[in-house]
Amino acid sequence: MKNLSRLLFAMLLVLGYSNANAQDKNNPWQITIGVNAVDAYPSGDGGLFSDSFADELANASDHWNILPSLSTISVSKYLSDGFSFGITGSLNKIEKWGDISVNPDTTNNVDDWSYYGVDGTIKYNILEGTTIDPFVGIGGGYTWVDEIGAGTLNGTLGLNVWFNDNIGLTVQTSYKHAFEDYLQSHFQHSAGIAIKFGGTDTDGDGVFDKDDACPDVAGLEAFNGCPDTDGDGIEDSKDSCPNEAGSAEFNGCPDTDGDGVADKDDNCPTVAGLKSLGGCPDADGDGVTDADDKCPNVAGPAANKGCPYPDTDGDGVLDKDDKCPKVKGTVANGGCPEVTAEVQKQLNEYAKTILFDTGKSSIKAQSAAVLGDIINILKEYPTSKFTVEGHTDSVGSETLNQRLSDSRANSVKEYLVENGINAFRLSALGYGEAKPIDSNKTRAGRANNRRVEINLAK
């Protein structure tokens, strides 16, 4: 019964340690179940560095005590940086104890002694994370042999061979140095199946939270547990279009029309276009997208909605710049016709025939026809400005002649304005008798000097 109590005590210690620390979700656990062998020949007679220490250590047939069943269990918890702490419970049946063996002819013999041990060990994994994982350990415990129990100081060497991320084979050898003379120091060897467990995987994606960059969202191992919703090989956090499969070239976004502009930036995502126009086409190459181009097949400026400006009169000056868009003119004159010397001569030949009532500025009715001809000429040059000039002969006072010439020039100007000529284009000026074109000594000469001229304004 005592032996059974000791075994139960050891198991309770192991299970109690496990339950007390199981709340740490990010530190995986390891449980190892196997068999152990106890070897007390020779143990150095209590002296760790005696000449006979570990003599015949591998002589299993003569010195090892092996219980042919599961006889050891250990639970360990990973701490950090390759260190872990574990507790081991073991039992065995002793038939060989150093130089003492079963000998019915002597009183100093072994008669199925029971062996129980509870040990705590701090381990350091030398090559953490590798398939072949050696470790060393140091610790202590309490061991009972038959009815004798004593504390021990333990040193351990071992090796894990991992078959996968969770299951492996563990073999180890511990030297247990007893603090009391009545318990002989000895070796304990063990081999068993190791199972790692206890890591938390909140999102269930197969990546433990401690290694999961996105622990609350199911993802892929390739992305440290982070998702790739659209399956394009770019994790969502780095994907500019996480819900649409795309390419790395466009940071995870698609380019449906293949024009080199990602759909999210493409104003015309289903029609291949130009990067400079936000992915929209420009058939005539005028820099205006077809959708906004009123003349998509003929190049034209954006200011005219993609259409070319017309030149209605064909004078080489576009209507938008042509001051006379319906009358052929010259480039130098803004698209308007220029008043030539011949036209100027014709105007003055007409103007000289305008008749006034004697000594007055009123125009005689018979001058209407010639004034109509003048008006027609002026309308052919809609941007040209003219000066209506009045002249007299030298008969009468100079002051009176000046006033009369002013009055007659303004009278002609008013007539032209009343009949459709823009007042802005006309000015009136009287010269009196100052600019004769003939002699004032003859009747014919004075008649020539009494005249109106219409000249191109300077």
C-alpha positions as CSV (number, residue, x, y, z in Angstrom):
1,M,0.0,0.0,0.0
2,K,2.9,2.4,0.8
3,N,4.3,1.8,-2.6
4,L,1.0,2.5,-4.3
5,S,0.6,5.7,-2.3
6,R,4.0,6.8,-3.4
7,L,3.2,6.2,-7.1
8,L,-0.1,8.1,-6.8
9,F,1.7,10.9,-5.0
10,A,4.1,11.2,-7.9
11,M,1.3,11.2,-10.5
12,L,-0.6,13.8,-8.7
13,L,2.4,16.1,-8.6
14,V,2.8,15.7,-12.4
15,L,-0.9,16.3,-13.2
16,G,-1.1,19.2,-10.6
17,Y,1.8,21.0,-12.3
18,S,0.2,20.6,-15.7
19,N,-3.2,22.0,-14.6
20,A,-1.6,24.9,-12.7
21,N,0.1,26.2,-15.7
22,A,-2.2,25.2,-18.6
23,Q,-3.6,28.7,-18.9
24,D,-0.6,30.0,-20.7
25,K,-1.8,29.5,-24.3
26,N,1.4,30.6,-26.0
27,N,3.8,28.1,-24.3
28,P,3.5,24.6,-25.7
29,W,3.7,21.5,-23.5
30,Q,5.5,18.2,-23.9
31,I,4.4,14.9,-22.4
32,T,6.7,11.9,-22.7
33,I,5.5,8.3,-21.9
34,G,7.9,5.4,-21.9
35,V,10.1,2.9,-20.0
36,N,13.0,3.4,-17.7
37,A,16.1,1.4,-16.7
38,V,17.9,1.8,-13.3
39,D,21.6,1.1,-13.0
40,A,23.5,1.3,-9.7
41,Y,26.7,-0.4,-10.9
42,P,29.0,1.2,-10.1
43,S,27.8,4.6,-9.1
44,G,31.2,5.7,-7.8
45,D,30.4,4.9,-4.2
46,G,28.9,8.3,-3.7
47,G,31.9,10.0,-5.2
48,L,31.1,11.7,-8.5
49,F,34.6,11.6,-9.9
50,S,35.9,8.3,-8.5
51,D,37.9,5.9,-10.7
52,S,35.0,3.5,-11.0
53,F,32.4,6.0,-11.9
54,A,30.1,4.8,-14.8
55,D,32.1,1.6,-15.1
56,E,30.2,-0.9,-17.3
57,L,27.5,1.7,-18.0
58,A,26.3,0.0,-21.1
59,N,26.2,-3.5,-19.5
60,A,22.4,-3.7,-19.6
61,S,22.1,-7.5,-19.1
62,D,24.1,-7.5,-15.9
63,H,23.2,-4.2,-14.3
64,W,20.1,-2.6,-15.7
65,N,16.7,-3.0,-14.0
66,I,13.9,-2.7,-16.6
67,L,10.2,-3.0,-15.8
68,P,8.6,-4.5,-19.0
69,S,5.7,-2.0,-19.1
70,L,5.2,1.8,-19.3
71,S,7.1,3.0,-16.2
72,T,7.8,6.7,-16.7
73,I,5.8,9.8,-17.5
74,S,7.0,13.4,-17.7
75,V,5.4,16.7,-18.4
76,S,7.4,19.8,-19.4
77,K,6.7,23.3,-20.2
78,Y,8.7,25.5,-22.6
79,L,9.9,28.7,-21.0
80,S,11.9,30.7,-23.6
81,D,15.2,30.7,-25.5
82,G,15.5,26.9,-25.6
83,F,14.8,26.4,-21.8
84,S,12.0,24.3,-20.4
85,F,11.0,22.9,-17.0
86,G,9.5,19.5,-16.4
87,I,8.5,17.0,-13.8
88,T,9.0,13.2,-14.2
89,G,7.4,10.4,-12.2
90,S,8.8,6.9,-12.6
91,L,8.6,3.4,-11.0
92,N,10.6,0.2,-11.4
93,K,11.4,-3.2,-9.9
94,I,14.9,-3.7,-8.6
95,E,16.6,-7.1,-9.0
96,K,20.2,-5.8,-9.4
97,W,21.6,-3.1,-7.2
98,G,25.3,-2.4,-7.7
99,D,27.3,-5.5,-6.5
100,I,24.2,-6.9,-4.8
101,S,22.1,-9.4,-6.7
102,V,19.5,-12.1,-6.0
103,N,21.4,-14.8,-4.1
104,P,19.3,-17.2,-2.0
105,D,22.5,-18.4,-0.2
106,T,23.3,-15.0,1.3
107,T,21.4,-12.5,3.5
108,N,22.8,-9.5,1.6
109,N,20.6,-9.7,-1.5
110,V,17.9,-8.0,-3.5
111,D,14.4,-9.3,-3.3
112,D,12.2,-7.5,-5.7
113,W,12.8,-4.0,-4.3
114,S,10.4,-1.4,-5.4
115,Y,11.7,1.9,-7.0
116,Y,9.8,5.2,-7.1
117,G,11.1,8.6,-8.2
118,V,9.8,12.1,-8.6
119,D,12.2,14.6,-10.3
120,G,12.1,18.1,-11.5
121,T,14.5,19.2,-14.4
122,I,15.4,22.4,-16.1
123,K,16.3,21.5,-19.7
124,Y,18.2,23.4,-22.4
125,N,17.6,22.3,-26.0
126,I,20.9,22.9,-27.8
127,L,19.4,22.9,-31.4
128,E,15.9,24.1,-30.8
129,G,13.5,23.7,-33.7
130,T,15.5,21.0,-35.5
131,T,14.6,17.3,-36.2
132,I,17.6,16.0,-34.2
133,D,17.2,18.0,-31.0
134,P,19.8,17.2,-28.2
135,F,19.4,18.6,-24.8
136,V,21.1,18.8,-21.3
137,G,19.4,19.2,-18.0
138,I,19.9,19.7,-14.3
139,G,17.5,19.3,-11.4
140,G,16.7,17.4,-8.3
141,G,14.1,15.0,-6.9
142,Y,13.3,12.4,-4.4
143,T,13.8,8.6,-4.8
144,W,12.6,5.7,-2.8
145,V,14.3,2.2,-3.1
146,D,12.4,-0.4,-1.2
147,E,11.6,1.5,2.0
148,I,14.5,3.9,1.8
149,G,14.0,7.5,0.4
150,A,16.4,10.4,-0.1
151,G,16.8,13.6,-2.1
152,T,18.9,13.6,-5.2
153,L,20.8,16.0,-7.4
154,N,20.4,15.1,-11.1
155,G,22.3,15.7,-14.3
156,T,20.7,14.8,-17.6
157,L,21.8,14.2,-21.2
158,G,19.2,13.4,-23.9
159,L,18.1,13.6,-27.5
160,N,14.7,14.2,-29.2
161,V,14.1,12.9,-32.7
162,W,11.0,14.6,-34.1
163,F,8.9,12.7,-36.6
164,N,6.7,15.8,-37.2
165,D,5.8,19.0,-35.4
166,N,4.1,17.1,-32.6
167,I,5.4,13.6,-32.1
168,G,8.9,12.3,-31.6
169,L,11.2,9.8,-29.8
170,T,13.0,10.9,-26.6
171,V,16.0,9.0,-25.1
172,Q,17.9,10.3,-22.1
173,T,20.3,9.3,-19.3
174,S,20.3,10.9,-15.8
175,Y,22.8,10.6,-13.0
176,K,21.1,10.8,-9.7
177,H,23.4,11.7,-6.8
178,A,21.9,10.9,-3.4
179,F,22.3,13.4,-0.5
180,E,22.1,10.5,2.0
181,D,24.6,7.7,2.5
182,Y,21.9,5.1,2.9
183,L,20.7,5.6,-0.7
184,Q,23.2,4.7,-3.3
185,S,23.7,7.2,-6.2
186,H,22.7,5.7,-9.5
187,F,21.9,6.1,-13.2
188,Q,18.4,6.1,-14.7
189,H,17.9,5.7,-18.4
190,S,14.7,6.2,-20.3
191,A,13.1,6.1,-23.7
192,G,9.7,7.1,-24.8
193,I,7.3,8.7,-27.1
194,A,7.2,12.5,-26.8
195,I,4.1,14.5,-27.7
196,K,4.0,18.3,-27.9
197,F,0.7,20.1,-27.3
198,G,-0.9,23.0,-25.6
199,G,-0.3,25.7,-28.1
200,T,-3.4,27.8,-28.8
201,D,-4.8,28.4,-32.3
202,T,-7.6,30.9,-31.8
203,D,-8.6,31.2,-35.5
204,G,-8.1,27.4,-36.3
205,D,-5.8,27.9,-39.2
206,G,-3.1,25.5,-38.1
207,V,-0.7,28.2,-37.0
208,F,-0.4,28.6,-33.2
209,D,-1.1,32.1,-31.9
210,K,2.5,32.6,-30.7
211,D,3.6,32.3,-34.4
212,D,0.4,33.7,-35.9
213,A,0.8,37.3,-37.2
214,C,-3.1,37.4,-37.5
215,P,-4.2,35.2,-34.6
216,D,-7.9,36.2,-34.8
217,V,-8.3,35.7,-38.5
218,A,-7.8,32.3,-40.3
219,G,-5.0,32.5,-42.8
220,L,-2.2,30.5,-44.4
221,E,0.9,29.1,-43.0
222,A,2.9,30.7,-45.9
223,F,1.8,34.1,-44.6
224,N,2.4,33.4,-40.9
225,G,-1.3,32.8,-40.4
226,C,-2.6,35.9,-42.2
227,P,-5.3,35.6,-44.9
228,D,-5.2,35.9,-48.6
229,T,-8.9,36.3,-49.3
230,D,-8.8,36.5,-53.1
231,G,-6.2,33.7,-53.4
232,D,-3.8,35.7,-55.6
233,G,-0.7,34.9,-53.5
234,I,-0.6,38.3,-51.9
235,E,-1.6,38.5,-48.2
236,D,-4.5,40.9,-47.5
237,S,-2.4,43.3,-45.5
238,K,-0.2,43.9,-48.5
239,D,-3.0,43.6,-51.1
240,S,-4.4,46.9,-52.4
241,C,-7.4,44.9,-53.7
242,P,-7.9,42.1,-51.1
243,N,-11.2,40.9,-52.5
244,E,-10.2,40.8,-56.1
245,A,-7.5,38.5,-57.5
246,G,-4.7,40.4,-59.2
247,S,-1.0,40.4,-59.8
248,A,2.0,41.4,-57.9
249,E,2.8,44.0,-60.6
250,F,-0.3,45.9,-59.5
251,N,0.0,45.1,-55.8
252,G,-2.7,42.5,-55.9
253,C,-5.2,44.4,-58.1
254,P,-6.5,43.2,-61.5
255,D,-6.0,44.8,-64.9
256,T,-9.0,43.5,-66.8
257,D,-8.3,45.3,-70.1
258,G,-4.5,44.7,-70.0
259,D,-3.6,48.3,-70.6
260,G,-1.1,48.5,-67.7
261,V,-3.5,50.5,-65.5
262,A,-5.0,48.6,-62.5
263,D,-8.8,48.5,-62.5
264,K,-9.0,50.5,-59.3
265,D,-7.2,53.4,-61.1
266,D,-8.7,52.8,-64.5
267,N,-11.5,55.1,-65.6
268,C,-12.2,52.7,-68.5
269,P,-11.4,49.3,-66.9
270,T,-13.0,47.1,-69.7
271,V,-11.4,49.0,-72.6
272,A,-7.6,49.2,-73.2
273,G,-6.4,52.8,-73.0
274,L,-3.5,55.0,-72.1
275,K,-1.9,55.5,-68.7
276,S,-1.7,59.3,-69.3
277,L,-5.5,59.3,-69.8
278,G,-6.4,57.1,-66.7
279,G,-6.7,54.0,-68.8
280,C,-9.1,55.4,-71.3
281,P,-8.7,55.2,-75.2
282,D,-7.9,58.1,-77.5
283,A,-8.5,56.9,-81.1
284,D,-7.4,60.1,-82.8
285,G,-4.4,60.8,-80.5
286,D,-5.4,64.3,-79.6
287,G,-5.2,63.9,-75.9
288,V,-8.9,63.9,-75.3
289,T,-10.5,60.5,-74.3
290,D,-12.9,59.1,-76.7
291,A,-15.7,59.4,-74.1
292,D,-15.2,63.1,-73.9
293,D,-14.3,63.7,-77.6
294,K,-17.0,65.1,-79.8
295,C,-14.9,64.1,-82.8
296,P,-13.2,60.8,-81.6
297,N,-11.8,60.0,-85.1
298,V,-10.5,63.5,-86.0
299,A,-7.8,65.2,-83.9
300,G,-8.7,68.4,-82.3
301,P,-7.9,70.5,-79.2
302,A,-9.4,69.8,-75.8
303,A,-10.7,73.4,-75.7
304,N,-13.0,72.5,-78.5
305,K,-14.0,69.1,-77.0
306,G,-11.6,67.2,-79.3
307,C,-12.9,68.7,-82.5
308,P,-10.7,70.8,-85.0
309,Y,-11.6,74.4,-85.2
310,P,-13.2,75.4,-88.6
311,D,-12.0,78.0,-91.0
312,T,-15.3,78.8,-92.6
313,D,-14.0,81.4,-95.1
314,G,-10.9,79.4,-95.9
315,D,-8.5,82.3,-95.4
316,G,-6.1,80.3,-93.2
317,V,-7.3,81.9,-90.0
318,L,-9.4,79.6,-87.7
319,D,-12.9,80.8,-86.9
320,K,-12.0,81.1,-83.2
321,D,-9.3,83.6,-84.1
322,D,-10.9,85.1,-87.2
323,K,-12.4,88.5,-86.6
324,C,-14.2,88.1,-89.9
325,P,-15.0,84.3,-89.9
326,K,-17.4,84.5,-92.9
327,V,-15.3,86.9,-95.0
328,K,-12.0,85.8,-96.5
329,G,-9.2,88.0,-95.3
330,T,-5.5,87.9,-94.4
331,V,-3.6,86.4,-91.5
332,A,-2.0,89.8,-90.9
333,N,-5.3,91.4,-90.5
334,G,-6.8,88.8,-88.2
335,G,-8.7,87.0,-90.9
336,C,-10.4,90.2,-92.2
337,P,-9.8,91.6,-95.7
338,E,-7.4,94.5,-95.9
339,V,-8.3,97.8,-97.5
340,T,-6.2,98.1,-100.6
341,A,-5.1,101.3,-102.4
342,E,-7.7,100.5,-105.1
343,V,-10.5,100.2,-102.5
344,Q,-9.3,103.4,-100.8
345,K,-9.4,105.2,-104.2
346,Q,-12.8,103.9,-105.0
347,L,-14.2,105.1,-101.6
348,N,-12.9,108.7,-102.2
349,E,-14.2,108.8,-105.7
350,Y,-17.7,108.0,-104.3
351,A,-17.2,110.4,-101.3
352,K,-16.3,113.3,-103.5
353,T,-19.7,113.1,-105.3
354,I,-21.7,113.5,-102.1
355,L,-23.6,116.8,-102.5
356,F,-24.7,119.2,-99.8
357,D,-27.1,122.1,-99.7
358,T,-25.3,125.3,-100.4
359,G,-23.6,126.7,-97.2
360,K,-25.1,123.9,-95.2
361,S,-24.3,120.3,-93.9
362,S,-27.5,118.7,-95.0
363,I,-27.0,116.0,-97.7
364,K,-28.9,116.3,-100.9
365,A,-31.3,113.4,-101.7
366,Q,-29.6,112.5,-104.9
367,S,-26.5,111.5,-102.9
368,A,-28.3,108.4,-101.5
369,A,-27.1,106.1,-104.2
370,V,-23.5,106.9,-103.9
371,L,-23.7,106.7,-100.1
372,G,-25.2,103.2,-100.5
373,D,-22.1,102.2,-102.5
374,I,-19.9,103.5,-99.8
375,I,-21.8,101.6,-97.2
376,N,-21.4,98.3,-99.2
377,I,-17.7,98.8,-99.3
378,L,-17.4,99.5,-95.6
379,K,-19.3,96.4,-94.8
380,E,-16.8,94.3,-96.7
381,Y,-14.2,95.4,-94.2
382,P,-16.0,95.0,-90.8
383,T,-12.9,95.5,-88.6
384,S,-11.4,98.4,-90.5
385,K,-11.8,101.9,-89.1
386,F,-12.2,105.0,-91.2
387,T,-12.1,108.7,-90.8
388,V,-14.7,110.9,-92.6
389,E,-12.9,114.1,-93.5
390,G,-14.6,117.4,-94.5
391,H,-13.0,120.1,-96.7
392,T,-14.0,123.5,-98.1
393,D,-12.7,126.1,-100.5
394,S,-11.4,129.4,-99.3
395,V,-14.5,131.5,-99.9
396,G,-15.7,133.1,-96.7
397,S,-14.0,133.3,-93.3
398,E,-11.6,130.6,-92.2
399,T,-13.6,130.1,-89.0
400,L,-16.8,129.6,-90.9
401,N,-15.2,127.2,-93.3
402,Q,-13.8,125.1,-90.4
403,R,-17.2,124.9,-88.7
404,L,-18.8,123.9,-92.0
405,S,-16.2,121.2,-92.8
406,D,-16.7,119.7,-89.2
407,S,-20.5,119.8,-89.7
408,R,-20.4,118.1,-93.1
409,A,-18.0,115.3,-91.9
410,N,-20.2,114.5,-89.0
411,S,-23.3,114.6,-91.1
412,V,-21.9,111.9,-93.4
413,K,-20.7,109.9,-90.4
414,E,-24.2,110.0,-88.9
415,Y,-25.8,108.9,-92.1
416,L,-23.4,105.9,-92.3
417,V,-24.1,104.9,-88.7
418,E,-27.9,105.2,-89.2
419,N,-27.5,102.8,-92.2
420,G,-25.7,100.0,-90.4
421,I,-22.1,101.0,-90.0
422,N,-20.8,100.6,-86.4
423,A,-20.1,104.0,-84.9
424,F,-17.0,102.6,-83.2
425,R,-15.4,102.2,-86.7
426,L,-16.0,105.8,-87.7
427,S,-14.6,109.2,-86.7
428,A,-15.3,112.6,-88.3
429,L,-12.9,115.5,-88.7
430,G,-13.1,118.8,-90.5
431,Y,-10.1,120.5,-92.1
432,G,-11.8,123.6,-93.4
433,E,-9.8,125.2,-96.2
434,A,-6.4,123.9,-94.9
435,K,-6.0,121.0,-97.4
436,P,-7.0,122.1,-100.9
437,I,-6.4,119.7,-103.8
438,D,-6.9,122.4,-106.5
439,S,-6.6,126.1,-107.0
440,N,-9.2,128.3,-105.2
441,K,-8.8,130.9,-107.9
442,T,-11.0,129.2,-110.4
443,R,-14.5,128.0,-110.1
444,A,-13.6,124.4,-111.1
445,G,-10.8,124.4,-108.6
446,R,-13.0,125.6,-105.8
447,A,-15.5,122.9,-106.6
448,N,-12.9,120.3,-106.3
449,N,-11.8,121.6,-102.9
450,R,-15.3,121.4,-101.6
451,R,-15.3,117.7,-100.9
452,V,-15.7,114.8,-98.4
453,E,-13.0,112.0,-98.1
454,I,-13.3,108.6,-96.4
455,N,-9.8,107.4,-95.5
456,L,-8.6,104.3,-93.6
457,A,-7.8,105.4,-90.0
458,K,-4.2,105.3,-89.1
